[in-house]
């Protein structure tokens, strides 16, 4: 599919992450302006509430009788609940309005510059589950702690492993993150101590947003149809807290500080041209997880680290197709026990790492557990994140003369609070 042309001049360029082919969904506000649903197009945001107030059929006629008007909301949950048929009608209507030059004079006043906008959480996160679906990441971490011969747990090639995280700690890009306190016990400590994390880290992930509900087991194809869209996701991780707490039930406080997502939801429809085949399977998957087609995505992702006052350094480059389980397989497995899945559920993919050292999606891997410092452009080195560092995830799929971008997923680490229990 080539670049689709829009009368919005900034959208008809190979350089913009938000061409007409994309049309991602977010929430924005500005001084003196109400918070509203928005659609990114070029360097502008189309105000969905203003579009609704103007009476355009793409909005006002989509709402079934008796349903609340989702275009008056300040998250996309109500719209998602209307289902895939309405998602498609709305997107088709937007595409028509933004490509038809005859509508330019009517729609142009409903656009707002992105540079003047503040972006907010695009959804209310109902539940958050984080998976461990990157094989290179799982192998690297397992090698560090169990040796190369026992790197992958026995169940890893049979099912997507995950844990239930905290929906309350999911924040939008640009939100500062505070270094957490927790229980630490190093190899030389005889007893644990309560202290700020000394090994704070990121995980480069893709987040899938569930757009419809289910109340029982579902197939992989059904799960794929339930996914509304995707965001970049950074699962901030306190590795030293994690090392002491994770046995026998897995991550807990180490993952509860924050999870940052990018502000724009890139729809599954926009990413459909970039679907790729699954990886080779060493062991056959059980029936409820078997591959049924191309459900992975060719999304180029990279991470930058910028010390306070310094320019950013690219510390990792990889691709989302490195994942071993798709979001649809993760969702189908999650629901297989009868677990209800809800509109607004967020599924983290797990860390996306490649085979090369420069493609490792966490500092734990890049610095090999703290034993191999890596260099930044300003001459400093890192093994884990230092106070004042800004970590930013970037991602895009590259088409024929266009790209599908996510916007950035960024956070700055602030120093730990003073001892909350001192005295």
Secondary structure by P-SEA (a helix, b strand, c coil): ccbbbbccccccccccccccccccccccccccccbbbbbbcccccccaaaaaaacccccccccccccccccccccccccccccaaaaaaaaaaaaaaaacccccccccccccccccccccccccccbbbbbcccaaaaaaaaaaccccccccccccccbbbbbbbbccccccccccccccccccccccccccccccccccccccbbbbbbcccccccccaaaaaaaccbbbbbbbccaaaaaaacccccccccccccbbbbcccccccccccccbbbbcccccccccccccccccccccccbbbbbcccbbbbbccccccccccccaaaaaaaaaccccccccbbbbbcccccccccccccccccccccccbbbbcccccccccccccbbbbbbbbbbccccccccccccccccccccccccc
